[in-house]
Amino acid sequence: MAVLAARLTEAAAVLAGGDRRAVPACVRDVTARGPAAAGAAAMMALVHALDLLWSRGWLPADVVAVAPRPVRGLLLDAIAEESTRHAAAALHPTWRAQLAELEVAGREPGEFGPTELGLAVELLAALMTLPQLPHLVPRPGTAVAHERSAGVDRRVLARVRALLAKAESTPYPDEAEALSAKAQELMARHAFEQAVVDATAPPPEASARRLWLTAPYQGPKAALVDAVAGANRCRSVFYATLGCVAVVGHDTDLEIVSVLAQSLQRQATTALARSQGRTRSYRHAFLTGYAHRIQTRLTTATTDATSGDTRLVPLLTARQHAVDIKFAAMFPHLHTRRPTISNPTGWTDGTHAATHADLLPPHPRVAG
């Protein structure tokens, strides 16, 4: 079986280099061994490829996010197969959460004919081209997993969802904005109260997550994530070639950023669809202006929620220091690129749309 798996891997390596000529012969030879042998060889090769990716900083949700759609089912089968090699207790909580989110438990690969085997080679080739990423959590088998903090209290999220439901149902924009701002203030207050509680324990280390963006206009969308991150005491980096944003912060703040960013991305897309602009420059400027205005709104809401609480100054200074240390360690070589705007109308319309954006989604999801 190892020989067949190696044959598939070799064909994938040639394909990754741009030459497809080796693929048909490889698929034909491996298929000739029968569906069971072909399937076992494909899974062996894919599991090995995933193990190499884990050593290069990738997480299950990351790989699924970048995989071509036709091979995602096969990829999930391979992730399910690879995950059986590790006891749940030996996985970091983030790893367990991602596997649960992907619903890979109990998946079984189907039979492998020529079509499925060809997809396996395509998937192997795609996995081989993925770059090194900073490690966010220990890979399986390298460290005993530690439990992360509880994050945002579910009761707080329930209250926020209720506020948002009112904001979405009211026909009055001013009332909707007030309710949305109240939701953000509630989250900010909860985050700071959690910081005060955690002050009795050793200073927490910062964590990191990756948020994946849909095309097009990933640059402005990354700016929106950065706006949400900055307003919630986090720092972010945009991987333009991959289409994702890495966010560094403390667990509660990261959860808030994930929830808000996903909601506001959807809201920005909806607002853009309702606008009159159809040119690329307009849409780019609209989304960039939207991000700029959102940062102002979130920062104001956070300030309103916590002004006058002197307990927070030393706590937030220590937490920010931890974030800066983590960020510098993960990204020692960075350069800043400022967005350029060539359509003032799009910018103005985007900032106006952001003024009436809801600041929390109805169904929060935690990334990474």
HELIX and SHEET records of a PDB file:
HELIX    1   1 ALA A    2  ALA A   16  1                                  15    
HELIX    2   2 ALA A   22  THR A   31  1                                  10    
HELIX    3   3 PRO A   35  SER A   55  1                                  21    
HELIX    4   4 PRO A   60  VAL A   66  1                                   7    
HELIX    5   5 ARG A   69  VAL A   71  5                                   3    
HELIX    6   6 ARG A   72  SER A   83  1                                  12    
HELIX    7   7 ALA A   88  ALA A   90  5                                   3    
HELIX    8   8 PRO A   93  LEU A  102  1                                  10    
HELIX    9   9 PRO A  114  MET A  128  1                                  15    
HELIX   10  10 ARG A  154  SER A  169  1                                  16    
HELIX   11  11 PRO A  173  ASP A  198  1                                  26    
HELIX   12  12 GLN A  218  ALA A  231  1                                  14    
HELIX   13  13 ASP A  251  ARG A  274  1                                  24    
HELIX   14  14 ARG A  280  THR A  306  1                                  27    
HELIX   15  15 LEU A  312  MET A  330  1                                  19    
HELIX   16  16 PRO A  344  THR A  355  1                                  12    
SHEET    1   A 3 SER A 207  TRP A 212  0                                        
SHEET    2   A 3 CYS A 244  GLY A 249 -1                                        
SHEET    3   A 3 ARG A 235  TYR A 239 -1                                        
END                                                                             
